[in-house]
Amino acid sequence: MRKHKAEIKAAVDKVLSAHNVKYLKMLTKRENSKADIKIPRYMRVNLIRSSPDDVIKHLQDEGWDFVGKLDLENAIRTWNGLPEPARKTNDLAQIGSLINMFKEQALSLREDQFALDPLLFDVLVFPVGTILFNHALTLSGTLVQQDKASCIPAHVLKPPSGSVVLDCCAAPGNKTSHLASLMKDDGKVIALDQSLSRMQTMSHLLEKIDSKCVELINQDFLTVQPDAEDAQKIEFILVDPTCSSSGMLGVQQGKDNYSTDQARLETLSRFQITILKHALKFPNAKRIVYSTCSIHKEENEQVVEQVMSHVSHHFKFKKVFPELKNCRGLDGFPHSKYFLRLSTENDLTQGFFVACFQRRKKVLEQIVKAIKTAEHCNKNKKIITETTDLQESAANNEFLTSDSKLKKKKKKEKPLVSVVPSHDMNVELKKSDVNSDTKKKKYKKPQSLISGEQTLTDEENKKKCDNFSEDKLEGFTATLKRKHKRSLDSAETKSDGLVCEELVQKKKKRKKEKLVSLED
Ligand SMILES: C[S@@+](CC[C@H](N)C(=O)[O-])C[C@H]1O[C@@H](n2cnc3c(N)ncnc32)[C@H](O)[C@@H]1O
């Protein structure tokens, strides 16, 4: 047998190739596999170059038949257009099945037809197998081929134009370029990745879509210092870390080989938790989206639930596309209804998972601000002369995550330093030789008093300080508590309330001690 191994292999290969079978395992897996499932071709309109309306018009001028948005209305139209007997659409069960008609409609598009996706305004749906990679609109970067599921994270993160966004596992740049598109290239997207070769691919993509707002950084995200000056400007973070890729159609069909054994899933899960926790340490990040193209709970629900258990004082889950009632997270997890899970069978996309962390309202920050104001005023009155440990806590973001103050950082953190100033294709990407200064940034005294972000003049400041008293601090915190009573009362924010209470008590105690010592 060994003697004829090569001949046998050649003969088997010949038979397989005659039956269009690429790998032997495709035959053995076929019965249980999703080999027959097809996904429409999704194309995203790059809003930097054009608009969905203009692209639709362009395609119609080329002879394509635009069938509209694949939504309920369209489904009803199609439904009513069906031959007799006419169907009534006023009972819920029928409307439910009409919603499912997205699948039918998408899969029954004729080869010259296309549609607008019902969920994502910038995604067009073409028939399965449509080849558009060499279409003029694709070549010019006006259309970008991207699976619908992979377009969801940027829509959930939803950074407005002008904002500062971090994509911490960015390469090869599909979601980065989508973020730049949704922001109309206005603002800043910091695209960070540790893989140099994947960043080169991203650099080409960004060149093609004509984005100027993306800054490329080749660095290990875990070495980025969350409280460095630049990092403090970050308001939105996308965390799309390495995963098992088990949701990719090729992997589901057994064509692409990825190992998803338990040991690998556990390793991936640990890595994903570390990356996500790090992202949640950025002090001014108000929304953080976590996504994977994995179908395994170990990389999805388990990761976000575990991380949330550490940061629930400061973050809550925001429901991802609540209108998609049949696409929630797996049962058995406390926050399943907040997560989005898309599957190839039900949603005609790659298998995908998305969760969104939203920073809680600023009750705690307001209390801390009020306390600092009192200290600032008292300092003017020469009552308090030292910086209190409360200020230091605020400066060191001790309130940010419970584990951040407990655990020693394993990697040496550095400020964000752009080593790739633009995504010019000629720029050679280099490993970051960043400043190794890891000293904590000195706490900067707030310029404004308690009146929000408003900056007061010296005179106004003095007046405010003169009028400020111990009673006022208590009055102010009481007002804050009244103002936020509803949220403090709710189970979700009880912990915030406790922390506020604790801070106020701590502050009162410290003041008493200082006053006593002054009197002495
Ligand atoms: C799933 S891919 C990201 C896909 C990308 N978001 C997109 O839509 O095109 C995961 C990326 O994370 C990067 N990565 C893994 N560990 C990292 C780390 N510690 N710091 C930065 N990037 C990392 C990998 O190099 C890889 O490019």
The ligand as a Tripos MOL2 file, in Angstrom:
@<TRIPOS>MOLECULE
LIG
   27    29     1     0     0
SMALL
NO_CHARGES

@<TRIPOS>ATOM
      1 C1        -10.5880   39.5530   13.6260 C.3       1 LIG1
      2 S1         -9.1720   40.4130   13.1370 S.3       1 LIG1
      3 C2         -9.7820   42.0550   12.9540 C.3       1 LIG1
      4 C3        -10.5850   42.2950   11.7150 C.3       1 LIG1
      5 C4        -10.8370   43.7540   11.4560 C.3       1 LIG1
      6 N1        -11.5140   44.3740   12.5840 N.3       1 LIG1
      7 C5        -11.6370   43.9780   10.2140 C.2       1 LIG1
      8 O1        -12.8550   44.1670   10.3010 O.co2     1 LIG1
      9 O2        -11.0600   43.9820    9.1280 O.co2     1 LIG1
     10 C6         -8.2670   40.5310   14.5980 C.3       1 LIG1
     11 C7         -7.0330   41.4070   14.5080 C.3       1 LIG1
     12 O3         -6.5550   41.5950   15.8310 O.3       1 LIG1
     13 C8         -5.1540   41.7670   15.7530 C.3       1 LIG1
     14 N2         -4.6060   41.5840   17.1210 N.ar      1 LIG1
     15 C9         -4.5380   40.4720   17.8570 C.ar      1 LIG1
     16 N3         -3.9890   40.7280   19.0700 N.ar      1 LIG1
     17 C10        -3.7110   42.0440   19.0980 C.ar      1 LIG1
     18 C11        -3.1400   42.9140   20.0640 C.ar      1 LIG1
     19 N4         -2.7330   42.4550   21.2520 N.pl3     1 LIG1
     20 N5         -2.9900   44.2150   19.7450 N.ar      1 LIG1
     21 C12        -3.3770   44.6680   18.5460 C.ar      1 LIG1
     22 N6         -3.9200   43.8980   17.5870 N.ar      1 LIG1
     23 C13        -4.1010   42.6010   17.8550 C.ar      1 LIG1
     24 C14        -4.7330   40.7130   14.7650 C.3       1 LIG1
     25 O4         -3.4770   41.0360   14.2290 O.3       1 LIG1
     26 C15        -5.8720   40.7960   13.7560 C.3       1 LIG1
     27 O5         -5.5110   41.6270   12.6940 O.3       1 LIG1
@<TRIPOS>BOND
     1     1     2 1
     2     2     3 1
     3     2    10 1
     4     3     4 1
     5     4     5 1
     6     5     6 1
     7     5     7 1
     8     7     8 2
     9     7     9 1
    10    10    11 1
    11    11    12 1
    12    11    26 1
    13    12    13 1
    14    13    14 1
    15    13    24 1
    16    14    15 ar
    17    14    23 ar
    18    15    16 ar
    19    16    17 ar
    20    17    18 ar
    21    17    23 ar
    22    18    19 1
    23    18    20 ar
    24    20    21 ar
    25    21    22 ar
    26    22    23 ar
    27    24    25 1
    28    24    26 1
    29    26    27 1
@<TRIPOS>SUBSTRUCTURE
     1 LIG1         1 GROUP 0 **** ****
